[in-house]
Amino acid sequence: MAVKLKKNSTKKKKIVKKVQPVRVKTTKKGISTDRTMKIPSGNYFEGIGRRKVAIARVRLYHSKGDFLVNGLAAGQYFDEVLNAPALYNKPLVLANVLGDFSITVKVSGSGIRSQLDAVVLGIARALVKFDPELKEVLKAEGLMTRDDRMKETRKIGMGGSARRKRQSPKR
């Protein structure tokens, strides 16, 4: 409760703020989900994946459930990427644990494709924490390698581009 003074009078007016329930957005680009997503709780295995500027924090819960990315179903979040379910399920298929885990991911930065690559690396790292023997299988498929290619930074005085040369005077 706050007290507010009016400009013209000396009377105090009480202001009571009402708490509104928070609504969770379940849409992305006009697509809505019909079923409710179950957010897991309890013990989990965590892995962090990175690609370009994208960072994905992955949590694997050892219970059957949904695959959520930023509160949305993974198929709905990565709907623009061609063949996305095969990519983000690849570490789980190689470890032979597809459907055994409930996965939540918080991902930010970069573009959608780089976010997908970061999620795949995060899932692979979390699976290694779950079972260290899986590291050899996942490494052979190239899923444990961090792709360190980044955008080249822009240099000062180069005309707005990273590799453009300075203009030389003609006179």
C-alpha positions as CSV (number, residue, x, y, z in Angstrom):
1,M,0.0,0.0,0.0
2,A,1.3,3.4,-0.9
3,V,0.4,6.9,0.1
4,K,0.0,9.5,-2.5
5,L,-0.5,13.3,-2.1
6,K,-2.6,15.3,-4.4
7,K,-1.1,18.5,-5.8
8,N,-3.9,20.8,-4.9
9,S,-5.0,19.4,-1.5
10,T,-3.3,18.1,1.6
11,K,-5.4,15.0,1.8
12,K,-3.7,11.6,1.6
13,K,-5.1,9.0,-0.8
14,K,-4.5,5.3,-0.3
15,I,-3.5,3.3,-3.3
16,V,-4.0,-0.5,-3.3
17,K,-2.3,-2.5,-6.1
18,K,-4.1,-5.7,-7.0
19,V,-2.0,-8.7,-8.0
20,Q,-2.9,-10.0,-11.4
21,P,-2.3,-13.7,-12.3
22,V,0.6,-14.2,-14.7
23,R,-0.4,-15.8,-18.0
24,V,2.2,-18.0,-19.7
25,K,2.4,-17.5,-23.5
26,T,2.0,-20.7,-25.3
27,T,2.1,-19.3,-28.8
28,K,4.8,-18.6,-31.3
29,K,4.0,-16.7,-34.5
30,G,0.2,-17.3,-34.2
31,I,0.5,-21.0,-33.5
32,S,-1.2,-22.1,-30.2
33,T,-0.8,-25.3,-28.3
34,D,-3.9,-27.2,-27.3
35,R,-2.4,-29.4,-24.5
36,T,-0.7,-28.1,-21.4
37,M,3.0,-28.7,-21.0
38,K,4.2,-30.4,-17.8
39,I,7.3,-28.7,-16.4
40,P,9.3,-31.4,-14.5
41,S,10.9,-31.0,-11.1
42,G,13.4,-32.9,-9.0
43,N,16.9,-34.1,-9.7
44,Y,18.4,-33.3,-13.1
45,F,21.6,-33.5,-15.2
46,E,22.7,-30.2,-16.6
47,G,24.7,-29.4,-19.7
48,I,25.6,-26.1,-21.4
49,G,25.9,-25.8,-25.1
50,R,27.2,-22.9,-27.1
51,R,27.3,-22.0,-30.8
52,K,28.3,-18.5,-32.1
53,V,26.5,-16.2,-29.6
54,A,23.8,-18.7,-28.7
55,I,23.9,-20.3,-25.2
56,A,21.6,-23.2,-24.3
57,R,21.1,-24.4,-20.7
58,V,19.8,-28.0,-20.9
59,R,18.3,-30.0,-18.0
60,L,17.6,-33.7,-18.3
61,Y,15.1,-35.0,-15.8
62,H,15.0,-38.8,-15.4
63,S,11.3,-39.1,-16.0
64,K,9.1,-39.4,-19.1
65,G,7.7,-36.0,-20.2
66,D,7.9,-33.2,-22.6
67,F,10.8,-31.6,-24.5
68,L,10.4,-27.8,-23.7
69,V,12.5,-25.0,-25.2
70,N,11.9,-21.6,-23.7
71,G,8.4,-22.8,-22.5
72,L,7.4,-24.2,-25.9
73,A,7.5,-27.7,-27.4
74,A,10.8,-28.3,-29.2
75,G,9.0,-29.1,-32.5
76,Q,7.1,-25.8,-32.3
77,Y,10.1,-23.7,-31.3
78,F,12.4,-25.2,-34.1
79,D,9.6,-25.4,-36.7
80,E,11.5,-23.2,-39.2
81,V,14.6,-25.4,-39.2
82,L,14.6,-28.2,-41.8
83,N,14.8,-31.7,-40.2
84,A,15.1,-30.3,-36.7
85,P,13.6,-33.3,-34.8
86,A,16.3,-35.6,-36.2
87,L,19.0,-33.2,-35.1
88,Y,17.9,-32.5,-31.5
89,N,17.0,-36.2,-31.0
90,K,20.3,-37.5,-32.4
91,P,22.2,-37.6,-29.0
92,L,19.2,-39.4,-27.3
93,V,19.0,-41.9,-30.1
94,L,22.7,-42.7,-30.0
95,A,22.6,-43.1,-26.2
96,N,19.4,-45.3,-26.7
97,V,17.5,-43.2,-24.1
98,L,14.9,-41.6,-26.4
99,G,11.7,-41.1,-24.4
100,D,13.3,-41.8,-21.1
101,F,14.0,-38.2,-20.2
102,S,12.0,-35.0,-19.8
103,I,14.0,-32.1,-21.1
104,T,13.9,-28.4,-20.5
105,V,16.0,-25.9,-22.3
106,K,16.6,-22.1,-21.9
107,V,18.3,-20.8,-25.0
108,S,19.2,-17.2,-25.9
109,G,21.2,-15.3,-28.5
110,S,22.1,-15.7,-32.2
111,G,19.8,-17.2,-34.7
112,I,17.4,-20.2,-34.6
113,R,19.9,-22.6,-36.4
114,S,22.7,-21.7,-34.0
115,Q,20.4,-22.1,-31.1
116,L,19.6,-25.6,-32.3
117,D,23.3,-26.5,-32.5
118,A,23.8,-25.2,-29.0
119,V,20.8,-27.3,-27.7
120,V,22.3,-30.5,-29.3
121,L,25.7,-29.9,-27.7
122,G,24.0,-29.2,-24.3
123,I,22.0,-32.4,-24.5
124,A,25.2,-34.4,-25.3
125,R,27.0,-32.9,-22.4
126,A,24.1,-33.6,-20.0
127,L,24.0,-37.2,-21.2
128,V,27.7,-37.6,-20.4
129,K,27.0,-36.4,-16.9
130,F,24.3,-39.0,-16.7
131,D,26.5,-41.8,-18.0
132,P,30.3,-41.1,-18.6
133,E,30.6,-44.2,-20.9
134,L,28.4,-42.4,-23.5
135,K,31.2,-39.9,-24.2
136,E,33.0,-42.2,-26.6
137,V,29.8,-42.8,-28.7
138,L,28.8,-39.2,-28.8
139,K,32.4,-38.0,-29.6
140,A,32.6,-40.4,-32.5
141,E,29.5,-38.8,-34.0
142,G,31.0,-35.3,-33.5
143,L,28.4,-34.2,-30.9
144,M,30.8,-33.4,-28.1
145,T,32.8,-30.8,-30.2
146,R,32.1,-27.1,-29.7
147,D,32.0,-25.3,-33.0
148,D,34.0,-22.2,-32.2
149,R,33.5,-20.4,-35.5
150,M,32.3,-16.8,-34.7
151,K,31.5,-13.7,-36.7
152,E,34.6,-11.7,-37.4
153,T,34.6,-8.4,-35.4
154,R,34.4,-5.1,-37.2
155,K,37.6,-3.0,-37.2
156,I,37.7,0.7,-36.6
157,G,38.2,2.8,-39.7
158,M,37.5,0.0,-42.2
159,G,34.3,1.5,-43.6
160,G,31.8,-0.6,-41.6
161,S,33.0,-4.0,-42.6
162,A,35.3,-6.6,-41.0
163,R,37.7,-7.1,-43.9
164,R,37.3,-4.0,-46.1
165,K,40.4,-2.0,-46.7
166,R,40.9,1.7,-46.0
167,Q,40.3,4.0,-49.0
168,S,43.5,5.5,-50.2
169,P,43.6,9.1,-51.3
170,K,44.1,9.7,-55.0
171,R,45.7,13.1,-54.7
